[in-house]
């Protein structure tokens, strides 16, 4: 049998020969620490919990309340207790059964039987720990893969034109600022969902890779038909990202698809592609809507000059309860200077006349 790395504690009560024999049998196979008193056991378990704690008690020992503390520590640290005793019938000893971590073993048990049981438990712990490490390694690999996919898709979006690169960076930061404010306010949001929104906000316009450069860079206003074609970027973005979801069953990309699909919906139901309204629009899409519009208004385009922060803020406030979630608009107003700082920090030059 392989050498075991988990450690056990042996409490020697009155120099019991049985425990000394157990110690000698396990010493070559497992790290063993010896403690002479329950106080010492409590200190060791609280600082460096072992896999197994072996002790022998009398009724008088158990009447000492410190063993209650020790057994509770074992329960919360995952330490298995092997409690050796002559009899378990007394009222004091019956309290032992209140502690899930304690396995009561009669002193009449054979040394071979107890040694085998402890070895089996330690082997189980070893296997569990190996599986935990393998799972963590697998999760780390998956996280790295997700980051690579997100950064690659983001680059594909940015390569369409230089304006898009700055837009993606800024809107991602706006979204993060709004989510942080949302959490600070105490509004309910699942932490994993919040992080997934932050991590995938950069993919909101991935569907634009399907839109012709002639349309994306058109210097004037779109015709009706041209506008209808550009609106399809939400549908295609959703389709691209949902393809990843169907292949990898990854909830992060499910959120990414949700953002791509719904960030042009409006609170009053007059948005696209589906014309849903209010809280029927996922929170991720409602947050991205404010970030996207703020940056679009602030940015220079081939057909217009960017607006000032003050004018942009005013437009968003005016569209409260029509285009945007009113609670999110209030949050935006509270942190609007953060938006301004981000817009200035991540553009090549400030707008004329702005500080």
C-alpha positions as a Markdown table, in Angstrom:
| # | Residue | x | y | z |
|---|---|---|---|---|
| 1 | Unk | 0.0 | 0.0 | 0.0 |
| 2 | Unk | 1.3 | 3.5 | -0.8 |
| 3 | Unk | 2.7 | 5.9 | 1.8 |
| 4 | Unk | 0.0 | 8.2 | 3.2 |
| 5 | Unk | 0.6 | 11.9 | 3.6 |
| 6 | Unk | -2.3 | 12.8 | 5.8 |
| 7 | Unk | -1.5 | 13.2 | 9.4 |
| 8 | Unk | -3.1 | 11.7 | 12.5 |
| 9 | Unk | -3.0 | 12.7 | 16.2 |
| 10 | Unk | -2.7 | 10.3 | 19.0 |
| 11 | Unk | -3.8 | 11.4 | 22.4 |
| 12 | Unk | -2.0 | 9.2 | 24.9 |
| 13 | Unk | -4.3 | 8.9 | 28.0 |
| 14 | Unk | -2.4 | 7.3 | 30.9 |
| 15 | Unk | 0.1 | 5.6 | 28.6 |
| 16 | Unk | -2.3 | 3.1 | 27.1 |
| 17 | Unk | -0.3 | 0.3 | 25.4 |
| 18 | Unk | -3.0 | 0.0 | 22.7 |
| 19 | Unk | -2.3 | 3.5 | 21.5 |
| 20 | Unk | 1.5 | 3.0 | 21.6 |
| 21 | Unk | 1.1 | 0.0 | 19.4 |
| 22 | Unk | -1.2 | 1.8 | 17.0 |
| 23 | Unk | 1.4 | 4.6 | 16.9 |
| 24 | Unk | 4.2 | 2.2 | 16.0 |
| 25 | Unk | 2.2 | 0.5 | 13.2 |
| 26 | Unk | 1.2 | 3.8 | 11.5 |
| 27 | Unk | 4.4 | 5.8 | 12.1 |
| 28 | Unk | 6.2 | 4.4 | 8.9 |
| 29 | Unk | 3.2 | 5.2 | 6.8 |
| 30 | Unk | 1.8 | 8.5 | 8.0 |
| 31 | Unk | 2.9 | 11.7 | 9.7 |
| 32 | Unk | 1.9 | 11.4 | 13.3 |
| 33 | Unk | 1.7 | 14.1 | 16.0 |
| 34 | Unk | 1.3 | 13.3 | 19.6 |
| 35 | Unk | -0.4 | 15.4 | 22.2 |
| 36 | Unk | -0.6 | 14.7 | 25.9 |
| 37 | Unk | -3.6 | 16.8 | 26.9 |
| 38 | Unk | -6.9 | 17.9 | 25.4 |
| 39 | Unk | -5.7 | 21.5 | 25.5 |
| 40 | Unk | -2.8 | 20.6 | 23.3 |
| 41 | Unk | -5.2 | 18.7 | 21.0 |
| 42 | Unk | -7.4 | 21.7 | 20.7 |
| 43 | Unk | -4.5 | 23.9 | 19.8 |
| 44 | Unk | -3.1 | 21.6 | 17.1 |
| 45 | Unk | -6.5 | 20.9 | 15.5 |
| 46 | Unk | -7.4 | 24.6 | 15.4 |
| 47 | Unk | -4.0 | 25.5 | 13.8 |
| 48 | Unk | -3.4 | 22.5 | 11.5 |
| 49 | Unk | -6.3 | 20.1 | 11.3 |
| 50 | Unk | -5.3 | 16.5 | 10.8 |
| 51 | Unk | -7.3 | 13.9 | 8.9 |
| 52 | Unk | -7.7 | 11.7 | 11.9 |
| 53 | Unk | -7.7 | 12.2 | 15.7 |
| 54 | Unk | -7.4 | 9.1 | 17.8 |
| 55 | Unk | -8.1 | 9.4 | 21.5 |
| 56 | Unk | -9.0 | 7.3 | 24.5 |
| 57 | Unk | -11.3 | 8.7 | 27.2 |
| 58 | Unk | -12.9 | 7.8 | 30.5 |
| 59 | Unk | -16.2 | 9.2 | 31.7 |
| 60 | Unk | -14.2 | 11.6 | 33.9 |
| 61 | Unk | -12.3 | 12.8 | 30.9 |
| 62 | Unk | -15.4 | 13.5 | 29.0 |
| 63 | Unk | -16.9 | 15.5 | 31.8 |
| 64 | Unk | -14.2 | 18.0 | 31.1 |
| 65 | Unk | -15.9 | 20.5 | 28.7 |
| 66 | Unk | -12.8 | 21.0 | 26.6 |
| 67 | Unk | -13.5 | 17.7 | 24.7 |
| 68 | Unk | -16.8 | 19.2 | 23.5 |
| 69 | Unk | -14.7 | 22.1 | 22.0 |
| 70 | Unk | -12.3 | 19.6 | 20.5 |
| 71 | Unk | -15.0 | 17.5 | 18.9 |
| 72 | Unk | -16.7 | 20.6 | 17.5 |
| 73 | Unk | -13.4 | 21.7 | 16.0 |
| 74 | Unk | -13.0 | 18.3 | 14.4 |
| 75 | Unk | -16.5 | 18.5 | 12.9 |
| 76 | Unk | -15.9 | 21.9 | 11.3 |
| 77 | Unk | -12.3 | 21.1 | 10.1 |
| 78 | Unk | -13.3 | 17.7 | 8.6 |
| 79 | Unk | -11.2 | 15.7 | 11.1 |
| 80 | Unk | -12.5 | 12.1 | 11.8 |
| 81 | Unk | -12.3 | 11.2 | 15.5 |
| 82 | Unk | -11.8 | 7.6 | 16.6 |
| 83 | Unk | -12.8 | 7.6 | 20.3 |
| 84 | Unk | -11.8 | 4.5 | 22.3 |
| 85 | Unk | -13.6 | 3.8 | 25.5 |
| 86 | Unk | -14.6 | 0.8 | 27.7 |
| 87 | Unk | -18.3 | 1.6 | 27.7 |
| 88 | Unk | -20.7 | 4.1 | 26.0 |
| 89 | Unk | -23.8 | 3.5 | 28.1 |
| 90 | Unk | -23.3 | 6.4 | 30.6 |
| 91 | Unk | -25.2 | 9.6 | 30.2 |
| 92 | Unk | -22.0 | 11.5 | 29.7 |
| 93 | Unk | -20.8 | 9.2 | 26.9 |
| 94 | Unk | -24.1 | 9.2 | 25.2 |
| 95 | Unk | -23.5 | 12.9 | 24.4 |
| 96 | Unk | -20.7 | 11.7 | 22.1 |
| 97 | Unk | -23.3 | 10.7 | 19.5 |
| 98 | Unk | -24.2 | 14.4 | 19.1 |
| 99 | Unk | -20.9 | 14.9 | 17.3 |
| 100 | Unk | -21.0 | 13.7 | 13.6 |
| 101 | Unk | -17.2 | 13.6 | 13.5 |
| 102 | Unk | -16.8 | 11.1 | 16.3 |
| 103 | Unk | -16.7 | 7.4 | 15.6 |
| 104 | Unk | -17.0 | 5.4 | 18.9 |
| 105 | Unk | -14.7 | 2.4 | 19.0 |
| 106 | Unk | -14.7 | -0.1 | 21.9 |
| 107 | Unk | -11.3 | -0.7 | 23.5 |
| 108 | Unk | -11.9 | -4.4 | 22.8 |
| 109 | Unk | -11.4 | -3.8 | 19.1 |
| 110 | Unk | -8.4 | -5.5 | 17.6 |
| 111 | Unk | -5.3 | -3.4 | 16.7 |
| 112 | Unk | -5.4 | -4.9 | 13.2 |
| 113 | Unk | -9.0 | -3.9 | 12.7 |
| 114 | Unk | -8.5 | -0.3 | 13.9 |
| 115 | Unk | -5.3 | 0.1 | 11.9 |
| 116 | Unk | -6.9 | -1.1 | 8.7 |
| 117 | Unk | -9.9 | 1.3 | 9.2 |
| 118 | Unk | -7.7 | 4.3 | 9.8 |
| 119 | Unk | -5.6 | 3.4 | 6.7 |
| 120 | Unk | -8.7 | 3.0 | 4.6 |
| 121 | Unk | -10.0 | 6.4 | 5.7 |
| 122 | Unk | -6.7 | 8.1 | 5.0 |
| 123 | Unk | -6.6 | 6.5 | 1.5 |
| 124 | Unk | -10.1 | 7.9 | 0.9 |
| 125 | Unk | -8.9 | 11.3 | 1.9 |
| 126 | Unk | -5.9 | 11.1 | -0.3 |
| 127 | Unk | -8.1 | 10.1 | -3.3 |
| 128 | Unk | -10.5 | 13.0 | -2.5 |
| 129 | Unk | -7.7 | 15.5 | -2.3 |
| 130 | Unk | -6.2 | 14.3 | -5.7 |
| 131 | Unk | -9.6 | 14.6 | -7.3 |
| 132 | Unk | -10.0 | 18.1 | -5.8 |
| 133 | Unk | -6.6 | 19.1 | -7.3 |
| 134 | Unk | -7.5 | 17.6 | -10.6 |
| 135 | Unk | -10.8 | 19.4 | -10.7 |
| 136 | Unk | -9.1 | 22.7 | -9.8 |
| 137 | Unk | -6.6 | 22.1 | -12.6 |
| 138 | Unk | -9.4 | 21.4 | -15.0 |
| 139 | Unk | -11.3 | 24.5 | -13.9 |
| 140 | Unk | -8.2 | 26.6 | -14.3 |
| 141 | Unk | -7.8 | 25.3 | -17.8 |
| 142 | Unk | -11.4 | 26.0 | -18.6 |
| 143 | Unk | -11.0 | 29.6 | -17.2 |
| 144 | Unk | -8.0 | 30.1 | -19.4 |
| 145 | Unk | -9.8 | 28.8 | -22.4 |
| 146 | Unk | -12.8 | 31.1 | -21.8 |
| 147 | Unk | -10.4 | 34.1 | -21.5 |
| 148 | Unk | -8.8 | 33.2 | -24.7 |
| 149 | Unk | -12.1 | 32.8 | -26.5 |
| 150 | Unk | -13.3 | 36.2 | -25.2 |
| 151 | Unk | -10.1 | 38.0 | -26.1 |
| 152 | Unk | -10.0 | 36.5 | -29.5 |
| 153 | Unk | -13.7 | 37.4 | -30.3 |
| 154 | Unk | -13.1 | 40.9 | -28.9 |
| 155 | Unk | -10.1 | 41.3 | -31.2 |
| 156 | Unk | -12.2 | 40.2 | -34.2 |
| 157 | Unk | -14.7 | 42.9 | -33.3 |
| 158 | Unk | -12.1 | 45.5 | -32.8 |
| 159 | Unk | -10.3 | 44.8 | -36.1 |
| 160 | Unk | -13.3 | 46.1 | -38.0 |
| 161 | Unk | -12.3 | 49.6 | -37.3 |
| 162 | Unk | -10.2 | 51.6 | -34.8 |
| 163 | Unk | -13.3 | 53.3 | -33.3 |
| 164 | Unk | -14.6 | 50.0 | -32.2 |
| 165 | Unk | -11.5 | 49.1 | -30.2 |
| 166 | Unk | -11.9 | 52.2 | -27.9 |
| 167 | Unk | -15.7 | 51.6 | -27.7 |
| 168 | Unk | -15.2 | 48.0 | -26.5 |
| 169 | Unk | -12.7 | 49.0 | -23.8 |
| 170 | Unk | -14.8 | 52.0 | -22.5 |
| 171 | Unk | -18.1 | 50.2 | -22.5 |
| 172 | Unk | -16.6 | 47.3 | -20.6 |
| 173 | Unk | -15.4 | 49.7 | -17.9 |
| 174 | Unk | -18.8 | 51.5 | -17.8 |
| 175 | Unk | -20.6 | 48.2 | -17.3 |
| 176 | Unk | -18.2 | 47.3 | -14.5 |
| 177 | Unk | -18.7 | 50.6 | -12.8 |
| 178 | Unk | -22.5 | 50.3 | -13.0 |
| 179 | Unk | -22.4 | 46.7 | -11.6 |
| 180 | Unk | -20.2 | 47.8 | -8.7 |
| 181 | Unk | -22.6 | 50.6 | -7.9 |
| 182 | Unk | -25.6 | 48.2 | -8.2 |
| 183 | Unk | -23.9 | 45.9 | -5.7 |
| 184 | Unk | -22.9 | 48.7 | -3.3 |
| 185 | Unk | -26.6 | 49.9 | -3.2 |
| 186 | Unk | -27.5 | 46.4 | -2.0 |
| 187 | Unk | -29.6 | 45.5 | -5.0 |
| 188 | Unk | -29.8 | 41.8 | -5.4 |
| 189 | Unk | -27.6 | 40.2 | -8.0 |
| 190 | Unk | -26.0 | 36.8 | -8.2 |
| 191 | Unk | -22.2 | 37.3 | -7.8 |
| 192 | Unk | -21.4 | 34.9 | -10.6 |
| 193 | Unk | -23.9 | 36.5 | -12.9 |
| 194 | Unk | -22.4 | 39.9 | -12.1 |
| 195 | Unk | -18.8 | 38.7 | -12.9 |
| 196 | Unk | -20.0 | 37.1 | -16.1 |
| 197 | Unk | -21.5 | 40.3 | -17.3 |
| 198 | Unk | -18.3 | 42.2 | -16.6 |
| 199 | Unk | -16.2 | 39.5 | -18.3 |
| 200 | Unk | -18.3 | 39.3 | -21.5 |
| 201 | Unk | -19.5 | 42.9 | -22.0 |
| 202 | Unk | -16.8 | 43.3 | -24.6 |
| 203 | Unk | -18.6 | 40.9 | -26.9 |
| 204 | Unk | -21.8 | 42.9 | -27.1 |
| 205 | Unk | -21.2 | 43.9 | -30.7 |
| 206 | Unk | -19.7 | 40.7 | -31.9 |
| 207 | Unk | -22.6 | 40.4 | -34.4 |
| 208 | Unk | -21.3 | 43.4 | -36.3 |
| 209 | Unk | -18.7 | 41.1 | -37.9 |
| 210 | Unk | -21.7 | 40.1 | -40.1 |
| 211 | Unk | -22.5 | 43.7 | -41.1 |
| 212 | Unk | -20.9 | 45.2 | -44.3 |
| 213 | Unk | -18.1 | 47.7 | -43.8 |
| 214 | Unk | -20.0 | 49.9 | -46.3 |
| 215 | Unk | -22.8 | 50.2 | -43.8 |
| 216 | Unk | -20.6 | 50.5 | -40.7 |
| 217 | Unk | -18.5 | 53.3 | -42.1 |
| 218 | Unk | -21.3 | 55.1 | -44.0 |
| 219 | Unk | -20.7 | 58.9 | -43.5 |
| 220 | Unk | -24.4 | 59.7 | -43.5 |
| 221 | Unk | -27.7 | 58.4 | -42.0 |
| 222 | Unk | -28.9 | 55.0 | -42.8 |
| 223 | Unk | -31.9 | 54.4 | -45.1 |
| 224 | Unk | -34.7 | 52.4 | -43.6 |
| 225 | Unk | -33.5 | 49.2 | -45.2 |
| 226 | Unk | -29.9 | 49.8 | -44.2 |
| 227 | Unk | -30.9 | 50.4 | -40.6 |
| 228 | Unk | -32.9 | 47.2 | -40.6 |
| 229 | Unk | -29.8 | 45.3 | -41.8 |
| 230 | Unk | -27.6 | 46.8 | -39.1 |
| 231 | Unk | -30.1 | 45.9 | -36.4 |
| 232 | Unk | -29.6 | 42.3 | -37.3 |
| 233 | Unk | -26.2 | 42.4 | -35.5 |
| 234 | Unk | -28.0 | 41.6 | -32.3 |
| 235 | Unk | -29.5 | 38.5 | -33.8 |
| 236 | Unk | -26.3 | 37.3 | -35.3 |
| 237 | Unk | -24.3 | 38.1 | -32.2 |
| 238 | Unk | -26.7 | 36.0 | -30.2 |
| 239 | Unk | -26.4 | 33.2 | -32.7 |
| 240 | Unk | -22.6 | 33.2 | -32.7 |
| 241 | Unk | -22.4 | 33.2 | -28.9 |
| 242 | Unk | -25.1 | 30.6 | -28.5 |
| 243 | Unk | -23.2 | 28.3 | -30.7 |
| 244 | Unk | -20.4 | 28.4 | -28.1 |
| 245 | Unk | -23.0 | 27.7 | -25.4 |
| 246 | Unk | -24.4 | 24.7 | -27.2 |
| 247 | Unk | -20.9 | 23.3 | -27.7 |
| 248 | Unk | -19.4 | 24.0 | -24.3 |
| 249 | Unk | -22.5 | 24.4 | -22.1 |
| 250 | Unk | -20.8 | 27.4 | -20.5 |
| 251 | Unk | -23.0 | 29.8 | -18.5 |
| 252 | Unk | -20.6 | 32.7 | -19.1 |
| 253 | Unk | -21.2 | 32.6 | -22.9 |
| 254 | Unk | -24.9 | 32.3 | -22.2 |
| 255 | Unk | -24.7 | 35.7 | -20.5 |
| 256 | Unk | -22.6 | 37.0 | -23.4 |
| 257 | Unk | -25.3 | 35.9 | -25.8 |
| 258 | Unk | -27.9 | 37.6 | -23.6 |
| 259 | Unk | -26.1 | 40.9 | -23.7 |
| 260 | Unk | -25.5 | 40.8 | -27.5 |
| 261 | Unk | -29.2 | 40.0 | -28.1 |
| 262 | Unk | -30.8 | 42.5 | -25.8 |
| 263 | Unk | -28.6 | 45.6 | -25.4 |
| 264 | Unk | -30.7 | 47.5 | -27.9 |
| 265 | Unk | -34.0 | 46.8 | -26.3 |
| 266 | Unk | -35.8 | 49.7 | -24.6 |
| 267 | Unk | -37.5 | 50.0 | -21.2 |
| 268 | Unk | -40.7 | 51.2 | -23.0 |
| 269 | Unk | -40.7 | 48.2 | -25.4 |
| 270 | Unk | -39.7 | 50.2 | -28.5 |
| 271 | Unk | -36.3 | 48.7 | -29.0 |
| 272 | Unk | -35.1 | 45.8 | -31.0 |
| 273 | Unk | -34.9 | 42.9 | -32.0 |
| 274 | Unk | -38.0 | 41.7 | -30.0 |
| 275 | Unk | -39.5 | 44.9 | -28.6 |
| 276 | Unk | -39.6 | 43.5 | -25.0 |
| 277 | Unk | -40.0 | 46.0 | -22.2 |
| 278 | Unk | -39.2 | 46.6 | -18.5 |
| 279 | Unk | -37.8 | 43.8 | -16.5 |
| 280 | Unk | -38.5 | 41.4 | -19.4 |
| 281 | Unk | -35.2 | 42.7 | -20.6 |
| 282 | Unk | -32.4 | 40.9 | -18.8 |
| 283 | Unk | -30.4 | 43.0 | -16.3 |
| 284 | Unk | -27.3 | 42.5 | -18.4 |
| 285 | Unk | -28.9 | 44.0 | -21.5 |
| 286 | Unk | -30.3 | 47.0 | -19.5 |
| 287 | Unk | -26.9 | 47.8 | -18.0 |
| 288 | Unk | -25.2 | 47.5 | -21.4 |
| 289 | Unk | -27.8 | 49.7 | -23.0 |
| 290 | Unk | -26.7 | 52.7 | -20.9 |
| 291 | Unk | -23.0 | 52.0 | -21.3 |
| 292 | Unk | -23.5 | 51.6 | -25.1 |
| 293 | Unk | -25.6 | 54.7 | -25.6 |
| 294 | Unk | -23.3 | 56.9 | -23.4 |
| 295 | Unk | -20.3 | 55.9 | -25.4 |
| 296 | Unk | -22.0 | 56.3 | -28.7 |
| 297 | Unk | -23.1 | 59.8 | -27.8 |
| 298 | Unk | -19.7 | 60.8 | -26.5 |
| 299 | Unk | -17.8 | 59.4 | -29.5 |
| 300 | Unk | -16.9 | 61.0 | -32.8 |
| 301 | Unk | -18.4 | 59.1 | -35.8 |
| 302 | Unk | -17.9 | 59.6 | -39.5 |
| 303 | Unk | -21.3 | 61.3 | -39.5 |
| 304 | Unk | -21.2 | 63.4 | -36.3 |
| 305 | Unk | -19.0 | 64.9 | -33.6 |
| 306 | Unk | -19.2 | 63.5 | -30.1 |
| 307 | Unk | -21.3 | 65.3 | -27.4 |
| 308 | Unk | -19.9 | 66.6 | -24.1 |
| 309 | Unk | -20.3 | 64.6 | -21.0 |
| 310 | Unk | -22.8 | 67.1 | -19.6 |
| 311 | Unk | -25.0 | 66.9 | -22.7 |
| 312 | Unk | -24.8 | 63.1 | -22.9 |
| 313 | Unk | -25.7 | 62.8 | -19.2 |
| 314 | Unk | -28.7 | 65.0 | -19.8 |
| 315 | Unk | -29.9 | 62.9 | -22.7 |
| 316 | Unk | -29.7 | 59.7 | -20.7 |
| 317 | Unk | -31.6 | 61.3 | -17.8 |
| 318 | Unk | -34.3 | 62.5 | -20.1 |
| 319 | Unk | -34.7 | 58.9 | -21.4 |
| 320 | Unk | -35.2 | 57.5 | -17.9 |
| 321 | Unk | -38.3 | 55.2 | -18.0 |
| 322 | Unk | -38.5 | 55.4 | -21.8 |
| 323 | Unk | -35.2 | 54.0 | -23.2 |
| 324 | Unk | -33.6 | 53.0 | -19.9 |
| 325 | Unk | -34.3 | 51.2 | -16.6 |
| 326 | Unk | -35.1 | 54.1 | -14.2 |
| 327 | Unk | -33.2 | 52.5 | -11.3 |
| 328 | Unk | -30.1 | 52.1 | -13.4 |
| 329 | Unk | -30.4 | 55.7 | -14.7 |
| 330 | Unk | -30.4 | 56.9 | -11.1 |
| 331 | Unk | -27.2 | 54.8 | -10.4 |
| 332 | Unk | -25.7 | 56.2 | -13.6 |
| 333 | Unk | -26.3 | 59.7 | -12.4 |
| 334 | Unk | -24.7 | 59.0 | -9.0 |
| 335 | Unk | -21.5 | 57.7 | -10.7 |
| 336 | Unk | -21.6 | 59.8 | -13.9 |
| 337 | Unk | -18.2 | 61.3 | -13.1 |
| 338 | Unk | -16.7 | 57.8 | -13.3 |
| 339 | Unk | -18.1 | 57.5 | -16.8 |
| 340 | Unk | -16.5 | 60.9 | -17.7 |
| 341 | Unk | -13.2 | 59.8 | -16.3 |
| 342 | Unk | -13.2 | 56.6 | -18.3 |
| 343 | Unk | -14.3 | 58.4 | -21.5 |
| 344 | Unk | -11.4 | 60.8 | -21.2 |
| 345 | Unk | -8.8 | 58.3 | -20.1 |
| 346 | Unk | -9.4 | 55.9 | -22.9 |
| 347 | Unk | -9.7 | 58.3 | -25.9 |
| 348 | Unk | -6.8 | 59.8 | -27.8 |
| 349 | Unk | -7.8 | 63.4 | -27.1 |
| 350 | Unk | -10.3 | 65.3 | -25.0 |
| 351 | Unk | -13.2 | 67.1 | -26.7 |
| 352 | Unk | -12.6 | 70.8 | -27.3 |
| 353 | Unk | -13.3 | 72.9 | -24.3 |
| 354 | Unk | -13.6 | 70.0 | -21.9 |
| 355 | Unk | -11.5 | 69.8 | -18.7 |
